[in-house]
Structures are given as structure tokens and as C-alpha cells.
């Protein structure tokens, strides 16, 4: 693991970056979320995977941070996916119609 805290872990391997998110994400920690996500774009990765299986809450502000990260990554031709999602994250992305943006099918989950 390269970067870690109680809520974030970042691991680089074979041209991919795995970012693990844990806990609640809201207005109080969105700056730290953005910083951790942007750290995943430092380097030469061609793909970023977000593991959100341990996310228990995601506010609209945090959702905007995920969307902005996705857009910044796309501008660098880096793919962002959420292959493993908590029910909270999966349901929120389905409700707002963004699950396909992150490469999720309706059956993905954690």
C-alpha cells in the first residue's frame, strides 16, 4: 500500500491503481476524498478501480467528487470502474443513473 488512512488505501499494481474507500463520505471529508482520488492519477496508470464495499454513506457532495474524478481521469484516458460496491454506493449510482459510467451492472455489489 502506498497511501493509507482510516478511510483510504491506494495500491498500484501492473499499470492499475486500486483505491479502497471506507466509511462515510460527506461535506466534512470531501476534500480528503478528492485528494486521495487525485493521487490515484499521479503516475502512469491506465485504469483506476474503486473498491467501495466498505462505504456506508455517500453524500451528494461526495458523489460530485466521484463524478469529477471520473471526468478528470477520462481526460487523461484513464478508465475508472467500481468493480466492488457496497449496497449504499450501488443503489445511489443506480438511482441517479450513473452505474454504467463506472462500469457497473445492476448485479454488482458487495
PyMOL CGO cylinders between C-alpha atoms (Angstrom):
from pymol import cmd
from pymol.cgo import CYLINDER

trace = [
    CYLINDER, 0.00, 0.00, 0.00, 1.31, 3.42, -0.90, 0.3, 1, 1, 1, 1, 1, 1,
    CYLINDER, 1.31, 3.42, -0.90, -1.21, 5.77, 0.65, 0.3, 1, 1, 1, 1, 1, 1,
    CYLINDER, -1.21, 5.77, 0.65, -3.44, 4.98, 3.53, 0.3, 1, 1, 1, 1, 1, 1,
    CYLINDER, -3.44, 4.98, 3.53, -5.55, 6.35, 6.33, 0.3, 1, 1, 1, 1, 1, 1,
    CYLINDER, -5.55, 6.35, 6.33, -8.60, 5.20, 8.22, 0.3, 1, 1, 1, 1, 1, 1,
    CYLINDER, -8.60, 5.20, 8.22, -10.75, 5.82, 5.15, 0.3, 1, 1, 1, 1, 1, 1,
    CYLINDER, -10.75, 5.82, 5.15, -8.45, 5.44, 2.16, 0.3, 1, 1, 1, 1, 1, 1,
    CYLINDER, -8.45, 5.44, 2.16, -5.95, 2.99, 0.79, 0.3, 1, 1, 1, 1, 1, 1,
    CYLINDER, -5.95, 2.99, 0.79, -4.18, 3.28, -2.53, 0.3, 1, 1, 1, 1, 1, 1,
    CYLINDER, -4.18, 3.28, -2.53, -2.27, 0.45, -4.15, 0.3, 1, 1, 1, 1, 1, 1,
    CYLINDER, -2.27, 0.45, -4.15, -0.53, 0.49, -7.52, 0.3, 1, 1, 1, 1, 1, 1,
    CYLINDER, -0.53, 0.49, -7.52, 0.00, -2.73, -9.45, 0.3, 1, 1, 1, 1, 1, 1,
    CYLINDER, 0.00, -2.73, -9.45, 0.71, -3.56, -13.07, 0.3, 1, 1, 1, 1, 1, 1,
    CYLINDER, 0.71, -3.56, -13.07, -0.49, -0.27, -14.57, 0.3, 1, 1, 1, 1, 1, 1,
    CYLINDER, -0.49, -0.27, -14.57, -3.63, -0.23, -12.43, 0.3, 1, 1, 1, 1, 1, 1,
    CYLINDER, -3.63, -0.23, -12.43, -4.45, 1.60, -9.25, 0.3, 1, 1, 1, 1, 1, 1,
    CYLINDER, -4.45, 1.60, -9.25, -6.78, 0.19, -6.61, 0.3, 1, 1, 1, 1, 1, 1,
    CYLINDER, -6.78, 0.19, -6.61, -8.36, 2.81, -4.34, 0.3, 1, 1, 1, 1, 1, 1,
    CYLINDER, -8.36, 2.81, -4.34, -10.19, 1.39, -1.33, 0.3, 1, 1, 1, 1, 1, 1,
    CYLINDER, -10.19, 1.39, -1.33, -12.70, 3.72, 0.34, 0.3, 1, 1, 1, 1, 1, 1,
    CYLINDER, -12.70, 3.72, 0.34, -14.02, 3.00, 3.84, 0.3, 1, 1, 1, 1, 1, 1,
    CYLINDER, -14.02, 3.00, 3.84, -16.76, 4.62, 5.93, 0.3, 1, 1, 1, 1, 1, 1,
    CYLINDER, -16.76, 4.62, 5.93, -18.80, 7.77, 5.39, 0.3, 1, 1, 1, 1, 1, 1,
    CYLINDER, -18.80, 7.77, 5.39, -18.07, 10.48, 2.84, 0.3, 1, 1, 1, 1, 1, 1,
    CYLINDER, -18.07, 10.48, 2.84, -19.74, 13.85, 3.15, 0.3, 1, 1, 1, 1, 1, 1,
    CYLINDER, -19.74, 13.85, 3.15, -19.06, 17.61, 3.30, 0.3, 1, 1, 1, 1, 1, 1,
    CYLINDER, -19.06, 17.61, 3.30, -16.69, 17.14, 6.23, 0.3, 1, 1, 1, 1, 1, 1,
    CYLINDER, -16.69, 17.14, 6.23, -14.18, 14.93, 4.43, 0.3, 1, 1, 1, 1, 1, 1,
    CYLINDER, -14.18, 14.93, 4.43, -14.80, 15.57, 0.73, 0.3, 1, 1, 1, 1, 1, 1,
    CYLINDER, -14.80, 15.57, 0.73, -11.51, 17.48, 0.40, 0.3, 1, 1, 1, 1, 1, 1,
    CYLINDER, -11.51, 17.48, 0.40, -9.61, 14.44, 1.67, 0.3, 1, 1, 1, 1, 1, 1,
    CYLINDER, -9.61, 14.44, 1.67, -11.62, 12.23, -0.68, 0.3, 1, 1, 1, 1, 1, 1,
    CYLINDER, -11.62, 12.23, -0.68, -10.74, 14.43, -3.64, 0.3, 1, 1, 1, 1, 1, 1,
    CYLINDER, -10.74, 14.43, -3.64, -7.06, 14.45, -2.65, 0.3, 1, 1, 1, 1, 1, 1,
    CYLINDER, -7.06, 14.45, -2.65, -6.94, 10.68, -2.33, 0.3, 1, 1, 1, 1, 1, 1,
    CYLINDER, -6.94, 10.68, -2.33, -8.68, 10.16, -5.65, 0.3, 1, 1, 1, 1, 1, 1,
    CYLINDER, -8.68, 10.16, -5.65, -6.42, 12.63, -7.42, 0.3, 1, 1, 1, 1, 1, 1,
    CYLINDER, -6.42, 12.63, -7.42, -3.36, 10.83, -6.00, 0.3, 1, 1, 1, 1, 1, 1,
    CYLINDER, -3.36, 10.83, -6.00, -4.51, 7.81, -8.00, 0.3, 1, 1, 1, 1, 1, 1,
    CYLINDER, -4.51, 7.81, -8.00, -3.94, 9.81, -11.19, 0.3, 1, 1, 1, 1, 1, 1,
    CYLINDER, -3.94, 9.81, -11.19, -0.31, 10.58, -10.32, 0.3, 1, 1, 1, 1, 1, 1,
    CYLINDER, -0.31, 10.58, -10.32, 1.82, 8.24, -12.35, 0.3, 1, 1, 1, 1, 1, 1,
    CYLINDER, 1.82, 8.24, -12.35, 1.23, 6.14, -15.43, 0.3, 1, 1, 1, 1, 1, 1,
    CYLINDER, 1.23, 6.14, -15.43, -1.83, 4.08, -14.59, 0.3, 1, 1, 1, 1, 1, 1,
    CYLINDER, -1.83, 4.08, -14.59, -4.24, 3.31, -17.41, 0.3, 1, 1, 1, 1, 1, 1,
    CYLINDER, -4.24, 3.31, -17.41, -7.05, 2.23, -15.07, 0.3, 1, 1, 1, 1, 1, 1,
    CYLINDER, -7.05, 2.23, -15.07, -8.31, 3.01, -11.59, 0.3, 1, 1, 1, 1, 1, 1,
    CYLINDER, -8.31, 3.01, -11.59, -10.56, 0.64, -9.66, 0.3, 1, 1, 1, 1, 1, 1,
    CYLINDER, -10.56, 0.64, -9.66, -12.57, 1.98, -6.73, 0.3, 1, 1, 1, 1, 1, 1,
    CYLINDER, -12.57, 1.98, -6.73, -13.41, -0.59, -4.06, 0.3, 1, 1, 1, 1, 1, 1,
    CYLINDER, -13.41, -0.59, -4.06, -16.39, 0.85, -2.19, 0.3, 1, 1, 1, 1, 1, 1,
    CYLINDER, -16.39, 0.85, -2.19, -17.54, -2.33, -0.44, 0.3, 1, 1, 1, 1, 1, 1,
    CYLINDER, -17.54, -2.33, -0.44, -16.98, -0.67, 2.95, 0.3, 1, 1, 1, 1, 1, 1,
    CYLINDER, -16.98, -0.67, 2.95, -18.58, 2.69, 2.18, 0.3, 1, 1, 1, 1, 1, 1,
    CYLINDER, -18.58, 2.69, 2.18, -21.57, 3.22, 4.49, 0.3, 1, 1, 1, 1, 1, 1,
    CYLINDER, -21.57, 3.22, 4.49, -22.65, 6.70, 3.37, 0.3, 1, 1, 1, 1, 1, 1,
    CYLINDER, -22.65, 6.70, 3.37, -22.03, 8.86, 0.30, 0.3, 1, 1, 1, 1, 1, 1,
    CYLINDER, -22.03, 8.86, 0.30, -23.44, 12.40, 0.25, 0.3, 1, 1, 1, 1, 1, 1,
    CYLINDER, -23.44, 12.40, 0.25, -24.28, 14.32, -2.90, 0.3, 1, 1, 1, 1, 1, 1,
    CYLINDER, -24.28, 14.32, -2.90, -21.09, 16.34, -2.39, 0.3, 1, 1, 1, 1, 1, 1,
    CYLINDER, -21.09, 16.34, -2.39, -19.02, 13.14, -2.30, 0.3, 1, 1, 1, 1, 1, 1,
    CYLINDER, -19.02, 13.14, -2.30, -20.90, 11.85, -5.35, 0.3, 1, 1, 1, 1, 1, 1,
    CYLINDER, -20.90, 11.85, -5.35, -19.94, 15.04, -7.21, 0.3, 1, 1, 1, 1, 1, 1,
    CYLINDER, -19.94, 15.04, -7.21, -16.31, 14.36, -6.22, 0.3, 1, 1, 1, 1, 1, 1,
    CYLINDER, -16.31, 14.36, -6.22, -16.53, 10.86, -7.74, 0.3, 1, 1, 1, 1, 1, 1,
    CYLINDER, -16.53, 10.86, -7.74, -18.01, 12.27, -10.95, 0.3, 1, 1, 1, 1, 1, 1,
    CYLINDER, -18.01, 12.27, -10.95, -15.33, 14.98, -11.17, 0.3, 1, 1, 1, 1, 1, 1,
    CYLINDER, -15.33, 14.98, -11.17, -12.66, 12.34, -10.61, 0.3, 1, 1, 1, 1, 1, 1,
    CYLINDER, -12.66, 12.34, -10.61, -14.15, 10.18, -13.36, 0.3, 1, 1, 1, 1, 1, 1,
    CYLINDER, -14.15, 10.18, -13.36, -14.12, 13.15, -15.74, 0.3, 1, 1, 1, 1, 1, 1,
    CYLINDER, -14.12, 13.15, -15.74, -10.53, 14.12, -14.84, 0.3, 1, 1, 1, 1, 1, 1,
    CYLINDER, -10.53, 14.12, -14.84, -9.41, 10.53, -15.38, 0.3, 1, 1, 1, 1, 1, 1,
    CYLINDER, -9.41, 10.53, -15.38, -11.23, 10.32, -18.72, 0.3, 1, 1, 1, 1, 1, 1,
    CYLINDER, -11.23, 10.32, -18.72, -9.44, 13.48, -19.86, 0.3, 1, 1, 1, 1, 1, 1,
    CYLINDER, -9.44, 13.48, -19.86, -6.17, 11.58, -19.24, 0.3, 1, 1, 1, 1, 1, 1,
    CYLINDER, -6.17, 11.58, -19.24, -7.58, 8.49, -20.97, 0.3, 1, 1, 1, 1, 1, 1,
    CYLINDER, -7.58, 8.49, -20.97, -7.67, 6.59, -17.67, 0.3, 1, 1, 1, 1, 1, 1,
    CYLINDER, -7.67, 6.59, -17.67, -10.61, 4.25, -17.09, 0.3, 1, 1, 1, 1, 1, 1,
    CYLINDER, -10.61, 4.25, -17.09, -12.38, 4.40, -13.71, 0.3, 1, 1, 1, 1, 1, 1,
    CYLINDER, -12.38, 4.40, -13.71, -14.51, 1.48, -12.57, 0.3, 1, 1, 1, 1, 1, 1,
    CYLINDER, -14.51, 1.48, -12.57, -16.21, 0.34, -9.40, 0.3, 1, 1, 1, 1, 1, 1,
    CYLINDER, -16.21, 0.34, -9.40, -15.96, -3.45, -9.63, 0.3, 1, 1, 1, 1, 1, 1,
    CYLINDER, -15.96, -3.45, -9.63, -16.89, -3.92, -5.96, 0.3, 1, 1, 1, 1, 1, 1,
    CYLINDER, -16.89, -3.92, -5.96, -19.53, -1.69, -4.40, 0.3, 1, 1, 1, 1, 1, 1,
    CYLINDER, -19.53, -1.69, -4.40, -21.43, -1.52, -1.15, 0.3, 1, 1, 1, 1, 1, 1,
    CYLINDER, -21.43, -1.52, -1.15, -25.19, -1.54, -1.36, 0.3, 1, 1, 1, 1, 1, 1,
    CYLINDER, -25.19, -1.54, -1.36, -25.22, 2.17, -0.48, 0.3, 1, 1, 1, 1, 1, 1,
    CYLINDER, -25.22, 2.17, -0.48, -22.95, 3.13, -3.37, 0.3, 1, 1, 1, 1, 1, 1,
    CYLINDER, -22.95, 3.13, -3.37, -24.51, 0.75, -5.87, 0.3, 1, 1, 1, 1, 1, 1,
    CYLINDER, -24.51, 0.75, -5.87, -28.03, 1.92, -5.05, 0.3, 1, 1, 1, 1, 1, 1,
    CYLINDER, -28.03, 1.92, -5.05, -27.11, 5.62, -5.20, 0.3, 1, 1, 1, 1, 1, 1,
    CYLINDER, -27.11, 5.62, -5.20, -25.42, 5.24, -8.58, 0.3, 1, 1, 1, 1, 1, 1,
    CYLINDER, -25.42, 5.24, -8.58, -28.40, 3.28, -9.90, 0.3, 1, 1, 1, 1, 1, 1,
    CYLINDER, -28.40, 3.28, -9.90, -30.91, 5.88, -8.66, 0.3, 1, 1, 1, 1, 1, 1,
    CYLINDER, -30.91, 5.88, -8.66, -29.04, 8.77, -10.29, 0.3, 1, 1, 1, 1, 1, 1,
    CYLINDER, -29.04, 8.77, -10.29, -28.38, 6.75, -13.46, 0.3, 1, 1, 1, 1, 1, 1,
    CYLINDER, -28.38, 6.75, -13.46, -24.59, 6.67, -13.18, 0.3, 1, 1, 1, 1, 1, 1,
    CYLINDER, -24.59, 6.67, -13.18, -23.84, 2.99, -12.54, 0.3, 1, 1, 1, 1, 1, 1,
    CYLINDER, -23.84, 2.99, -12.54, -22.84, 2.39, -16.17, 0.3, 1, 1, 1, 1, 1, 1,
    CYLINDER, -22.84, 2.39, -16.17, -20.45, 5.37, -16.01, 0.3, 1, 1, 1, 1, 1, 1,
    CYLINDER, -20.45, 5.37, -16.01, -18.43, 3.36, -13.51, 0.3, 1, 1, 1, 1, 1, 1,
    CYLINDER, -18.43, 3.36, -13.51, -18.73, 0.06, -15.38, 0.3, 1, 1, 1, 1, 1, 1,
    CYLINDER, -18.73, 0.06, -15.38, -21.28, -1.46, -13.01, 0.3, 1, 1, 1, 1, 1, 1,
    CYLINDER, -21.28, -1.46, -13.01, -24.07, -3.80, -13.92, 0.3, 1, 1, 1, 1, 1, 1,
    CYLINDER, -24.07, -3.80, -13.92, -27.21, -3.96, -11.80, 0.3, 1, 1, 1, 1, 1, 1,
    CYLINDER, -27.21, -3.96, -11.80, -25.93, -7.18, -10.20, 0.3, 1, 1, 1, 1, 1, 1,
    CYLINDER, -25.93, -7.18, -10.20, -22.58, -5.81, -8.98, 0.3, 1, 1, 1, 1, 1, 1,
    CYLINDER, -22.58, -5.81, -8.98, -22.35, -5.46, -5.25, 0.3, 1, 1, 1, 1, 1, 1,
    CYLINDER, -22.35, -5.46, -5.25, -20.57, -6.22, -2.05, 0.3, 1, 1, 1, 1, 1, 1,
]
cmd.load_cgo(trace, "trace")
